[in-house]
């Protein structure tokens, strides 16, 4: 295998960049990066970056809201208003119930997922190299390439689906929806429950895996391009430009599917 500029083989270089900074509790106490097979291991880098980006989103939009003017808006206010109007139009077109939570939730999902995806455009060696200088051996800076993050977000949406399904339809209505569709006869209840149960569980799984799979593939391609060293620029720029579309599209899809699923949960007929 060829050697990289860091003295690693290509395989070691790829493995290093795909490794999260982990912490877990063992019989010997709290340990770092020795958590293989430990179900309770925490990917500290993914959690830290996602929280920081969430905080950045809240701070940015709150500061714009506090300084908003009814006159000629500044460029940042104009940009934020465009995002809000874009999300609001999609919510109005897709969500047919009445719930003040949906629009803020959709805005949060779209911007937060986009910011996490956007980290993929930072050259793969920059932040890990800075981390190594301060003693951080591993650093994955794209939270959406961590299945734990995407599944946690999808699971949160799933909890809202169940909550609103029961709130709007009642326990009886929700149970009937699971047991009497698509065949409205008591003898078909086991079959209906199997079909509807699989369809219900598939929602958070597909939601998380779609985002994770697309972003993981993009990150891996950036890593492979980085292996070319000084020759990576002709490939990096075209892929980065194309990837801007990918990261925006994935944030939009996650937002739209969330709106659709919650709209279905609010249908009481």
C-alpha positions as CSV (number, residue, x, y, z in Angstrom):
1,X,0.0,0.0,0.0
2,X,1.2,3.5,-0.7
3,X,2.3,5.8,2.1
4,X,0.5,9.1,2.8
5,X,2.2,12.3,3.9
6,X,1.4,11.3,7.5
7,X,3.4,8.1,7.3
8,X,0.3,6.0,7.1
9,X,-0.6,3.5,4.5
10,X,-3.7,4.2,2.4
11,X,-5.8,1.7,4.4
12,X,-4.6,3.1,7.8
13,X,-5.3,6.7,6.6
14,X,-8.9,5.8,5.6
15,X,-9.4,3.9,8.8
16,X,-8.1,6.7,10.9
17,X,-10.4,9.3,9.3
18,X,-13.4,7.0,9.8
19,X,-12.7,6.5,13.5
20,X,-14.7,8.5,16.0
21,X,-13.3,9.9,19.2
22,X,-15.0,7.6,21.8
23,X,-15.4,7.4,25.5
24,X,-17.0,4.6,27.5
25,X,-17.2,3.1,31.0
26,X,-15.5,-0.2,31.7
27,X,-14.6,-2.2,34.8
28,X,-11.4,-0.3,34.8
29,X,-13.2,3.1,34.8
30,X,-13.7,5.7,32.0
31,X,-11.5,4.9,29.0
32,X,-11.0,6.7,25.7
33,X,-10.7,5.0,22.3
34,X,-10.8,1.5,23.7
35,X,-14.5,0.9,23.3
36,X,-14.7,-1.6,20.6
37,X,-17.9,-3.7,21.1
38,X,-19.1,-1.5,23.9
39,X,-22.7,-0.6,23.2
40,X,-22.7,2.4,25.6
41,X,-19.7,4.1,23.9
42,X,-20.2,7.7,23.2
43,X,-18.9,9.3,20.0
44,X,-17.7,12.5,21.6
45,X,-16.7,14.3,18.4
46,X,-20.1,13.7,16.7
47,X,-21.9,14.9,19.8
48,X,-19.7,17.9,20.3
49,X,-19.9,19.1,16.7
50,X,-23.7,18.6,16.5
51,X,-24.3,20.5,19.7
52,X,-22.0,23.4,18.6
53,X,-23.7,23.6,15.3
54,X,-27.1,23.5,16.9
55,X,-26.0,26.4,19.2
56,X,-24.7,28.3,16.2
57,X,-28.1,28.0,14.5
58,X,-29.9,29.2,17.6
59,X,-27.5,32.1,18.1
60,X,-27.5,33.2,14.5
61,X,-31.3,33.2,14.0
62,X,-32.0,34.8,17.4
63,X,-29.5,37.6,16.7
64,X,-31.1,38.2,13.3
65,X,-34.6,38.2,14.9
66,X,-33.5,40.7,17.6
67,X,-32.0,43.1,15.0
68,X,-34.7,42.6,12.3
69,X,-35.9,45.8,10.7
70,X,-39.1,46.5,8.7
71,X,-37.1,48.7,6.4
72,X,-34.5,47.6,3.8
73,X,-33.1,44.3,5.3
74,X,-29.4,43.6,5.5
75,X,-28.0,40.6,3.5
76,X,-28.0,38.3,6.5
77,X,-31.6,39.2,7.5
78,X,-32.6,38.7,3.9
79,X,-30.9,35.3,3.7
80,X,-32.6,34.1,7.0
81,X,-36.0,35.4,5.8
82,X,-35.6,33.5,2.5
83,X,-34.9,30.2,4.5
84,X,-37.9,30.8,6.8
85,X,-40.2,31.6,3.9
86,X,-38.9,28.5,2.0
87,X,-39.6,26.2,4.9
88,X,-43.0,27.9,5.7
89,X,-44.2,27.4,2.1
90,X,-43.3,23.7,2.2
91,X,-45.0,23.2,5.5
92,X,-48.2,24.9,4.2
93,X,-48.2,22.8,1.1
94,X,-47.5,19.5,2.8
95,X,-48.9,19.6,6.4
96,X,-52.7,19.6,6.5
97,X,-53.3,19.7,10.2
98,X,-53.1,22.5,12.8
99,X,-50.0,22.4,14.9
100,X,-47.7,25.4,15.8
101,X,-44.8,23.0,16.4
102,X,-44.4,21.8,12.8
103,X,-43.0,24.9,11.2
104,X,-40.3,25.6,13.9
105,X,-39.5,21.9,13.9
106,X,-39.1,21.8,10.1
107,X,-36.9,24.9,10.2
108,X,-34.7,23.4,12.9
109,X,-34.3,20.1,11.1
110,X,-33.5,21.8,7.7
111,X,-30.9,24.3,9.0
112,X,-29.3,21.9,11.6
113,X,-29.0,19.0,9.2
114,X,-27.6,21.3,6.5
115,X,-25.0,22.8,8.9
116,X,-23.9,19.3,9.9
117,X,-23.7,18.2,6.3
118,X,-21.8,21.3,5.4
119,X,-18.9,20.2,7.6
120,X,-18.2,17.7,4.9
121,X,-16.8,20.5,2.6
122,X,-13.9,21.2,5.0
123,X,-10.8,19.5,3.7
124,X,-10.6,16.2,5.6
125,X,-7.1,16.8,7.1
126,X,-7.6,20.3,8.4
127,X,-9.5,19.8,11.7
128,X,-8.0,16.3,12.5
129,X,-4.5,17.8,12.2
130,X,-5.4,20.7,14.5
131,X,-6.9,18.2,16.9
132,X,-3.8,16.1,16.9
133,X,-1.7,19.2,17.8
134,X,-3.8,19.5,21.1
135,X,-3.7,15.7,21.8
136,X,-7.0,14.6,20.2
137,X,-6.1,11.4,18.3
138,X,-9.3,11.0,16.3
139,X,-11.8,13.7,15.1
140,X,-14.8,13.1,12.8
141,X,-16.4,16.5,12.1
142,X,-19.4,15.4,10.1
143,X,-22.1,14.3,12.6
144,X,-24.4,13.0,9.9
145,X,-21.8,10.4,8.9
146,X,-22.4,8.9,12.3
147,X,-25.4,6.5,12.3
148,X,-25.9,7.2,16.0
149,X,-26.7,10.9,15.3
150,X,-28.9,10.3,12.3
151,X,-30.8,7.5,14.1
152,X,-31.2,9.6,17.2
153,X,-32.8,12.4,15.1
154,X,-35.0,9.9,13.3
155,X,-36.0,8.3,16.6
156,X,-37.1,11.8,17.9
157,X,-39.3,12.2,14.9
158,X,-40.7,8.7,15.5
159,X,-41.6,9.6,19.1
160,X,-43.5,12.6,17.8
161,X,-45.3,10.5,15.2
162,X,-46.5,8.1,17.9
163,X,-47.4,11.0,20.3
164,X,-49.5,12.9,17.8
165,X,-51.1,9.7,16.3
166,X,-52.4,8.9,19.8
167,X,-53.3,12.5,20.7
168,X,-55.3,13.2,17.5
169,X,-56.8,9.7,16.9
170,X,-56.9,8.5,20.5
171,X,-55.6,5.1,21.6
172,X,-58.6,3.4,20.1
173,X,-58.3,5.1,16.8
174,X,-54.5,4.5,16.6
175,X,-55.0,0.8,17.5
176,X,-57.7,0.5,14.9
177,X,-55.4,2.1,12.3
178,X,-52.8,-0.6,13.0
179,X,-55.2,-3.5,13.1
180,X,-57.9,-2.8,10.6
181,X,-55.9,-1.5,7.6
182,X,-55.6,-2.3,4.8
183,X,-58.2,-5.2,5.3
184,X,-61.2,-4.1,7.4
185,X,-62.0,-7.5,9.0
186,X,-61.2,-8.9,12.4
187,X,-59.8,-12.2,10.9
188,X,-57.1,-10.1,9.2
189,X,-55.9,-8.3,12.3
190,X,-52.6,-10.3,12.6
191,X,-51.8,-9.7,9.0
192,X,-52.7,-6.0,9.2
193,X,-50.7,-5.5,12.4
194,X,-47.7,-7.1,10.7
195,X,-48.0,-4.8,7.6
196,X,-48.7,-1.6,9.5
197,X,-46.1,-2.4,12.2
198,X,-43.4,-2.9,9.6
199,X,-44.4,0.3,7.7
200,X,-44.3,2.3,11.0
201,X,-40.9,1.0,12.1
202,X,-39.5,1.5,8.6
203,X,-40.1,5.3,8.9
204,X,-37.3,6.1,11.4
205,X,-35.0,3.4,9.9
206,X,-35.3,4.7,6.4
207,X,-35.1,8.3,7.6
208,X,-31.8,7.7,9.4
209,X,-30.2,5.4,6.9
210,X,-30.9,7.6,3.9
211,X,-29.1,10.6,5.4
212,X,-26.3,8.5,6.9
213,X,-25.7,6.5,3.7
214,X,-25.5,9.5,1.4
215,X,-23.2,11.6,3.7
216,X,-21.0,8.6,4.6
217,X,-20.4,7.9,0.9
218,X,-19.6,11.6,0.3
219,X,-17.1,11.7,3.2
220,X,-15.4,8.5,2.0
221,X,-15.0,10.0,-1.5
222,X,-13.4,13.1,0.0
223,X,-11.0,10.9,1.9
224,X,-10.1,8.9,-1.2
225,X,-9.5,12.2,-3.1
226,X,-7.3,13.4,-0.2
227,X,-5.1,10.3,-0.8
228,X,-3.9,11.9,-4.0
229,X,-2.0,14.5,-2.1
230,X,-1.0,17.6,-4.2
231,X,-3.0,16.2,-7.1
232,X,-6.3,16.3,-5.3
233,X,-7.4,19.8,-6.3
234,X,-8.7,19.0,-9.8
235,X,-11.0,16.4,-8.3
236,X,-11.8,18.1,-5.0
237,X,-13.3,21.2,-6.5
238,X,-15.8,19.6,-8.9
239,X,-16.9,17.1,-6.2
240,X,-17.2,19.8,-3.6
241,X,-19.4,21.9,-5.9
242,X,-21.6,18.9,-6.7
243,X,-21.7,17.9,-3.0
244,X,-23.2,21.3,-2.1
245,X,-26.3,20.1,-4.0
246,X,-26.2,16.7,-2.1
247,X,-25.9,18.2,1.4
248,X,-28.8,20.6,0.7
249,X,-31.0,17.9,-0.9
250,X,-30.4,15.6,2.1
251,X,-31.4,18.3,4.6
252,X,-34.5,19.0,2.5
253,X,-35.5,15.4,2.2
254,X,-35.1,14.8,5.9
255,X,-37.3,17.9,6.6
256,X,-40.0,17.0,4.0
257,X,-40.3,13.4,5.2
258,X,-40.7,14.6,8.8
259,X,-43.5,16.9,7.7
260,X,-45.2,14.2,5.7
261,X,-45.0,11.6,8.5
262,X,-46.4,14.1,11.0
263,X,-49.1,15.2,8.6
264,X,-50.2,11.5,8.3
265,X,-50.2,11.3,12.1
266,X,-52.6,14.2,12.3
267,X,-55.1,12.7,9.9
268,X,-58.0,11.4,12.1
269,X,-60.3,10.1,9.3
